[in-house]
Amino acid sequence: MNSYLARQPILNKNKETIGYELLFRDGPNNCFPEVEDEHATHRLLADNFLTSSTAEVTAGKRAFVNFPYSSLIKRTPLLFPKHCFIIEILESCQPSDELLEAIIELNRKGYTLALDDFIPSPEWLRFLPYIHIIKFDIKLTPIAKAGFFIRRQRILNRHLQFLAEKVETYEEFITACDNDFDFFQGFFFSRPELVTRKALTPSALTTLQLYREITKPEVNFNTVEAIIATDVSLSYKLLRHVNNMTVTLAKPISSFKQALVYLGEEKLRRFITFVATSHAAENKPLSLYLLSLQRARFCEQVSNHLPDIDNSQAFLVGLFSLLDSILDQPIELLLEQLPLDSHIHHALINRQGDLGALLELICSYEEANWTRIQQISATLGVSESVVGDLYLESIKWATIFEKRNAE
């Protein structure tokens, strides 16, 4: 399954690109779909900020992302590091006390906030100390009128910067510059450009199971861990999300249990609700997902016979062994975004170490390479008969999961 977004550059007075507004699309036609604003925002975030880095999409520049009222009230941006994007407060938002409370919290936690399609009114004045960028649609608010507001705010709120949207001609660009705008966006520079990427979506069964668990008064972390471990998409998103939130930690989080404990109940509920609802109506996983599960089970079970191998790391090696095929991106690039233990990296990229040998062993079984199976089994110190039994058990285990998922 593919995910789609459109990006439109945002430039400064020197016509240098300083960021991109990212716009949700649900197909290759490059037009906004008929979906609710919250669904569009959640899908864009889930597909582009949990699964992979936006560095390729934005060329390392800042991303501007629209957030509707409901997402802001729910504090959805707090799921992501403050440097991920600039929060655009949609023009449809009502300037309520509830919204102001959310904006103040986001501001205090270091997030950058922009008012989209702003039209000056007394109701919004109390928000301005907590806003960083104001975007004027120059088709709705004449440049001269916006310029008057800008000159006044340069005195009252000196921290504010101003962006002119829908700049379509050279004359409009020059006039906006003369009226002290800082940034510019519109067809004069570029139309929105469609970007297609591979999407990674959780299975319907996993979604239902997780919903059931997080609605209980007390979350059972062991149960949640077991459910997440059976879904390659959620596994990858969880570990990448938590490591993005913990960049200051000396040692990366590389197990589900560590990730869940770090999040705690409240953040875990928020994360699961966000990811699950983002893809609640999507298709079920492809056969590659099932093969990932089978590999994970096999590696975990064989590692139980090897005292020097951590079985949770073995499970991850098997589970993530097909990420490059699932996402159509090099495994090296994907793992750069997920700071796992170096042993896992070496196993997945170079088939090195005992974890790499486990992965090589399961791949040899899939290829019916009996000579190689004999060699690796001898190196690991596990009898071929045990390995064979565990391989068959992993197939049965994955088949049972597939049947449950089809029910």
C-alpha positions as CSV (number, residue, x, y, z in Angstrom):
1,M,0.0,0.0,0.0
2,N,1.2,3.5,-0.9
3,S,0.8,6.7,1.1
4,Y,0.6,10.0,-0.6
5,L,1.2,13.6,0.3
6,A,1.8,16.9,-1.5
7,R,4.4,19.4,-0.5
8,Q,4.6,23.0,-1.3
9,P,7.8,25.0,-0.6
10,I,7.9,28.0,1.8
11,L,10.5,30.6,0.9
12,N,12.1,33.7,2.5
13,K,12.7,37.1,0.9
14,N,15.8,35.8,-0.9
15,K,13.6,33.0,-2.5
16,E,15.5,30.4,-0.4
17,T,13.3,27.4,0.7
18,I,13.1,27.3,4.5
19,G,10.4,24.6,4.7
20,Y,7.5,22.7,3.1
21,E,3.8,22.6,3.9
22,L,2.8,18.9,3.8
23,L,-0.7,18.2,2.6
24,F,-2.5,14.8,2.9
25,R,-3.6,13.0,-0.3
26,D,-5.2,9.6,-0.5
27,G,-4.3,8.8,-4.2
28,P,-2.2,9.9,-7.1
29,N,-4.5,12.6,-8.3
30,N,-2.9,15.3,-6.1
31,C,-6.2,16.7,-4.8
32,F,-7.5,16.9,-1.2
33,P,-9.8,13.9,-0.5
34,E,-13.2,14.2,1.0
35,V,-12.2,13.1,4.5
36,E,-12.4,14.8,7.9
37,D,-9.6,17.1,8.8
38,E,-8.6,15.0,11.8
39,H,-8.4,11.8,9.7
40,A,-6.2,13.6,7.1
41,T,-3.8,14.9,9.8
42,H,-3.5,11.6,11.5
43,R,-2.9,9.7,8.3
44,L,-0.2,12.2,7.2
45,L,1.5,11.9,10.6
46,A,1.3,8.2,10.9
47,D,2.6,7.5,7.4
48,N,5.4,10.1,7.4
49,F,6.4,10.8,11.0
50,L,6.1,7.3,12.6
51,T,7.1,5.0,9.8
52,S,10.0,6.9,8.3
53,S,11.9,10.1,8.3
54,T,10.6,13.2,6.5
55,A,14.2,14.2,5.6
56,E,13.7,13.0,2.0
57,V,10.4,14.7,1.6
58,T,11.5,18.1,3.1
59,A,15.2,17.9,2.2
60,G,16.0,18.5,5.8
61,K,13.8,21.7,6.0
62,R,11.0,22.3,8.5
63,A,7.6,20.7,7.8
64,F,4.4,22.6,8.2
65,V,1.5,20.4,9.2
66,N,-2.2,21.3,9.6
67,F,-3.9,20.5,12.9
68,P,-7.7,20.8,13.3
69,Y,-9.3,21.8,16.6
70,S,-9.9,18.2,17.9
71,S,-6.3,17.1,17.3
72,L,-5.0,20.2,19.2
73,I,-7.4,19.6,22.1
74,K,-6.3,16.0,22.3
75,R,-2.6,17.2,22.4
76,T,-1.8,15.0,19.3
77,P,1.4,17.0,18.6
78,L,2.9,15.8,21.9
79,L,3.2,12.4,20.4
80,F,6.1,13.8,18.3
81,P,9.3,15.6,19.1
82,K,9.0,19.3,19.1
83,H,11.5,19.6,16.2
84,C,9.5,17.4,13.9
85,F,7.2,20.0,12.4
86,I,5.6,23.5,12.8
87,I,2.0,23.2,14.0
88,E,-0.4,25.0,11.7
89,I,-3.6,25.9,13.6
90,L,-6.4,25.5,11.0
91,E,-8.6,28.6,10.3
92,S,-11.6,26.5,11.2
93,C,-10.5,26.4,14.9
94,Q,-12.6,28.4,17.3
95,P,-10.6,30.6,19.7
96,S,-12.0,29.0,22.8
97,D,-10.5,28.8,26.3
98,E,-10.0,25.1,25.7
99,L,-7.9,25.8,22.6
100,L,-5.9,28.6,24.3
101,E,-5.0,26.1,27.1
102,A,-3.7,23.6,24.5
103,I,-1.7,26.3,22.7
104,I,-0.1,27.6,25.9
105,E,1.0,24.0,26.8
106,L,2.4,23.3,23.4
107,N,4.3,26.7,23.4
108,R,5.7,26.0,26.9
109,K,6.9,22.6,25.7
110,G,8.9,24.2,22.9
111,Y,6.7,23.6,19.8
112,T,6.5,26.1,17.0
113,L,3.0,27.3,16.2
114,A,1.5,29.0,13.2
115,L,-2.0,30.5,12.7
116,D,-3.2,29.4,9.2
117,D,-5.3,31.7,7.0
118,F,-5.4,34.3,9.8
119,I,-8.0,37.0,9.7
120,P,-7.4,39.6,12.5
121,S,-10.1,39.7,15.2
122,P,-10.2,40.6,18.9
123,E,-10.9,37.0,19.8
124,W,-7.4,35.9,18.6
125,L,-5.3,38.7,20.2
126,R,-4.8,36.7,23.5
127,F,-3.3,33.8,21.5
128,L,-0.6,35.9,19.8
129,P,2.0,35.8,22.6
130,Y,2.1,32.0,22.2
131,I,2.2,32.0,18.3
132,H,5.4,32.2,16.3
133,I,4.1,32.5,12.7
134,I,1.0,34.1,11.2
135,K,-0.1,33.1,7.7
136,F,-2.2,35.5,5.7
137,D,-4.1,34.2,2.6
138,I,-3.6,37.3,0.5
139,K,-6.7,36.5,-1.5
140,L,-8.8,36.8,1.6
141,T,-6.9,39.6,3.4
142,P,-5.5,42.3,1.0
143,I,-1.7,42.7,1.3
144,A,-2.0,46.3,2.4
145,K,-4.5,45.4,5.2
146,A,-2.2,42.6,6.4
147,G,0.8,45.0,6.2
148,F,-1.0,47.4,8.6
149,F,-1.5,44.5,11.1
150,I,2.1,43.4,10.7
151,R,3.6,46.9,11.4
152,R,1.5,47.1,14.6
153,Q,2.5,43.6,15.8
154,R,6.2,44.4,15.1
155,I,5.8,46.7,18.1
156,L,3.4,44.6,20.3
157,N,4.7,41.1,19.6
158,R,8.2,41.4,18.2
159,H,8.7,37.6,18.1
160,L,6.1,37.1,15.5
161,Q,6.9,36.3,11.8
162,F,4.5,36.6,8.9
163,L,3.9,34.4,5.9
164,A,2.0,35.4,2.7
165,E,0.0,32.5,1.2
166,K,-1.3,32.2,-2.4
167,V,1.4,34.4,-3.9
168,E,0.7,33.9,-7.6
169,T,2.6,36.7,-9.4
170,Y,5.9,38.6,-9.2
171,E,4.0,41.8,-8.4
172,E,2.3,40.1,-5.4
173,F,5.7,38.9,-4.2
174,I,7.3,42.3,-4.4
175,T,4.2,44.0,-2.7
176,A,4.3,41.4,0.1
177,C,8.0,42.0,0.6
178,D,7.4,45.8,0.8
179,N,4.7,45.1,3.5
180,D,7.3,43.4,5.7
181,F,6.3,39.7,5.2
182,D,9.0,37.3,6.2
183,F,8.0,34.1,4.2
184,F,6.1,33.3,1.1
185,Q,4.1,30.4,-0.4
186,G,2.1,30.0,-3.6
187,F,1.9,29.1,-7.3
188,F,4.4,31.9,-8.2
189,F,7.1,29.7,-6.7
190,S,5.6,26.1,-7.0
191,R,2.4,24.2,-7.1
192,P,2.0,21.4,-4.6
193,E,4.2,18.5,-5.7
194,L,2.9,14.9,-5.1
195,V,5.2,12.5,-3.2
196,T,4.4,8.8,-3.1
197,R,5.8,6.5,-0.4
198,K,5.2,3.0,0.9
199,A,2.8,2.9,3.8
200,L,3.1,0.6,6.8
201,T,-0.3,-0.1,8.4
202,P,-1.3,-2.2,11.4
203,S,-3.6,-5.2,10.9
204,A,-7.3,-4.9,11.8
205,L,-7.0,-7.7,14.3
206,T,-4.2,-6.0,16.2
207,T,-6.1,-2.7,16.2
208,L,-9.1,-4.4,17.8
209,Q,-7.0,-6.2,20.4
210,L,-5.2,-3.1,21.4
211,Y,-8.3,-1.0,21.6
212,R,-9.7,-3.6,24.0
213,E,-6.6,-3.5,26.2
214,I,-6.3,0.3,26.5
215,T,-9.9,0.8,27.4
216,K,-9.4,-1.2,30.6
217,P,-9.0,0.7,33.8
218,E,-5.4,-0.6,34.2
219,V,-3.3,-1.4,31.2
220,N,-1.6,-4.8,31.3
221,F,1.8,-4.0,29.8
222,N,2.6,-7.7,29.2
223,T,-0.6,-8.2,27.2
224,V,0.1,-5.1,25.1
225,E,3.6,-6.1,24.5
226,A,2.5,-9.6,23.3
227,I,0.0,-8.0,20.9
228,I,2.4,-5.4,19.5
229,A,5.0,-8.1,19.0
230,T,2.8,-9.8,16.4
231,D,2.4,-6.7,14.2
232,V,5.5,-5.6,12.3
233,S,4.1,-2.2,11.5
234,L,3.2,-1.3,15.1
235,S,6.5,-2.7,16.3
236,Y,8.5,-0.5,14.0
237,K,6.4,2.6,14.7
238,L,6.5,2.1,18.5
239,L,10.3,1.7,18.7
240,R,11.0,4.5,16.2
241,H,8.5,6.8,18.0
242,V,10.0,6.2,21.5
243,N,13.5,6.6,20.3
244,N,12.6,9.9,18.6
245,M,11.2,11.1,21.9
246,T,14.3,10.0,23.8
247,V,17.2,11.3,21.7
248,T,19.0,12.4,24.9
249,L,19.2,8.9,26.4
250,A,22.7,7.3,26.5
251,K,21.4,4.0,25.3
252,P,18.7,3.5,22.7
253,I,15.5,1.7,23.6
254,S,15.6,-1.6,21.8
255,S,12.8,-3.8,23.3
256,F,9.0,-3.4,23.4
257,K,9.0,-3.7,27.2
258,Q,11.4,-0.8,27.5
259,A,9.4,1.3,25.2
260,L,6.1,0.6,27.0
261,V,7.5,1.3,30.4
262,Y,9.0,4.6,29.1
263,L,5.7,5.7,27.7
264,G,3.6,4.9,30.7
265,E,-0.2,4.3,30.6
266,E,-1.3,7.7,29.4
267,K,1.1,8.2,26.5
268,L,0.7,4.5,25.5
269,R,-3.1,5.0,25.3
270,R,-2.5,8.1,23.2
271,F,0.0,6.4,20.9
272,I,-2.2,3.3,20.3
273,T,-5.3,5.4,19.7
274,F,-3.5,7.6,17.3
275,V,-1.9,4.9,15.2
276,A,-5.0,2.6,15.2
277,T,-7.5,5.3,14.2
278,S,-5.1,6.5,11.5
279,H,-5.5,3.3,9.6
280,A,-8.7,1.8,11.0
281,A,-10.2,1.4,7.6
282,E,-7.1,0.2,5.7
283,N,-6.6,-3.2,4.1
284,K,-5.0,-6.0,6.0
285,P,-1.2,-6.7,5.8
286,L,0.3,-8.5,2.8
287,S,1.9,-11.9,2.9
288,L,5.3,-10.3,3.7
289,Y,3.9,-9.4,7.2
290,L,3.1,-13.1,7.8
291,L,6.6,-14.2,6.8
292,S,8.1,-11.5,9.1
293,L,6.1,-13.0,12.0
294,Q,7.2,-16.5,11.1
295,R,10.9,-15.4,11.0
296,A,10.5,-13.6,14.3
297,R,9.0,-16.7,16.0
298,F,11.7,-19.0,14.6
299,C,14.6,-16.7,15.7
300,E,13.1,-16.3,19.1
301,Q,12.6,-20.0,19.7
302,V,16.1,-21.0,18.5
303,S,17.6,-18.3,20.7
304,N,16.1,-20.0,23.7
305,H,18.6,-22.8,23.1
306,L,21.5,-20.3,22.9
307,P,22.4,-18.8,26.3
308,D,24.4,-15.9,24.9
309,I,21.5,-14.5,22.7
310,D,18.7,-12.3,24.0
311,N,15.4,-13.7,22.7
312,S,13.8,-10.3,22.4
313,Q,16.6,-9.1,20.2
314,A,16.3,-12.4,18.2
315,F,12.6,-11.7,17.7
316,L,13.2,-8.2,16.5
317,V,15.8,-9.4,14.0
318,G,13.3,-11.8,12.4
319,L,10.4,-9.3,12.6
320,F,12.3,-6.5,10.9
321,S,14.2,-8.7,8.4
322,L,11.7,-7.8,5.6
323,L,11.3,-4.1,6.3
324,D,13.1,-3.1,3.1
325,S,10.7,-5.2,1.1
326,I,7.6,-4.0,2.9
327,L,8.6,-0.3,2.7
328,D,10.6,-0.3,-0.6
329,Q,13.5,1.4,1.1
330,P,17.0,0.3,1.8
331,I,17.3,-1.5,5.2
332,E,20.3,0.8,6.0
333,L,18.1,3.9,5.6
334,L,15.3,2.4,7.7
335,L,17.6,1.4,10.5
336,E,19.2,4.8,10.7
337,Q,15.8,6.0,11.8
338,L,15.6,3.3,14.5
339,P,18.6,3.3,16.8
340,L,18.6,-0.4,17.8
341,D,21.4,-2.3,19.4
342,S,24.5,-2.5,17.2
343,H,24.2,-6.4,17.2
344,I,20.7,-6.1,15.6
345,H,22.0,-3.6,13.0
346,H,24.9,-5.9,12.0
347,A,22.6,-8.9,11.9
348,L,20.0,-7.2,9.6
349,I,22.5,-5.4,7.3
350,N,25.4,-7.8,7.1
351,R,24.2,-11.1,8.6
352,Q,26.9,-10.8,11.2
353,G,27.2,-12.3,14.7
354,D,24.9,-14.9,16.3
355,L,21.8,-12.9,15.5
356,G,22.9,-12.7,11.9
357,A,23.5,-16.4,11.9
358,L,19.9,-16.9,13.1
359,L,18.6,-14.8,10.3
360,E,20.8,-16.7,7.8
361,L,19.5,-20.0,9.2
362,I,15.8,-19.1,8.6
363,C,16.6,-17.8,5.1
364,S,18.4,-21.0,4.3
365,Y,15.4,-23.0,5.3
366,E,13.2,-20.9,3.0
367,E,15.6,-21.6,0.2
368,A,16.0,-25.3,1.1
369,N,19.8,-24.9,1.4
370,W,20.4,-28.0,3.5
371,T,24.2,-27.7,3.3
372,R,24.1,-24.2,4.7
373,I,21.6,-25.2,7.4
374,Q,24.0,-27.9,8.5
375,Q,26.9,-25.5,8.7
376,I,25.0,-22.8,10.6
377,S,23.4,-25.3,13.1
378,A,26.9,-26.7,13.9
379,T,28.3,-23.2,14.4
380,L,25.5,-22.2,16.7
381,G,25.7,-25.5,18.6
382,V,22.0,-26.5,18.0
383,S,21.1,-29.9,16.6
384,E,19.5,-29.9,13.1
385,S,16.6,-31.9,14.4
386,V,15.8,-29.2,17.0
387,V,16.1,-26.5,14.4
388,G,13.8,-28.4,12.0
389,D,11.2,-28.8,14.7
390,L,11.3,-25.1,15.6
391,Y,11.0,-24.2,11.9
392,L,7.8,-26.3,11.6
393,E,6.5,-24.8,14.8
394,S,7.1,-21.3,13.6
395,I,5.1,-22.1,10.4
396,K,2.2,-23.4,12.5
397,W,2.3,-20.4,14.8
398,A,2.2,-18.0,11.9
399,T,-0.6,-20.0,10.3
400,I,-2.7,-19.8,13.4
401,F,-2.2,-16.1,13.6
402,E,-3.2,-15.8,9.9
403,K,-6.4,-17.7,10.6
404,R,-7.3,-15.5,13.6
405,N,-6.6,-12.4,11.5
406,A,-9.0,-13.7,8.8
407,E,-11.9,-14.4,11.1
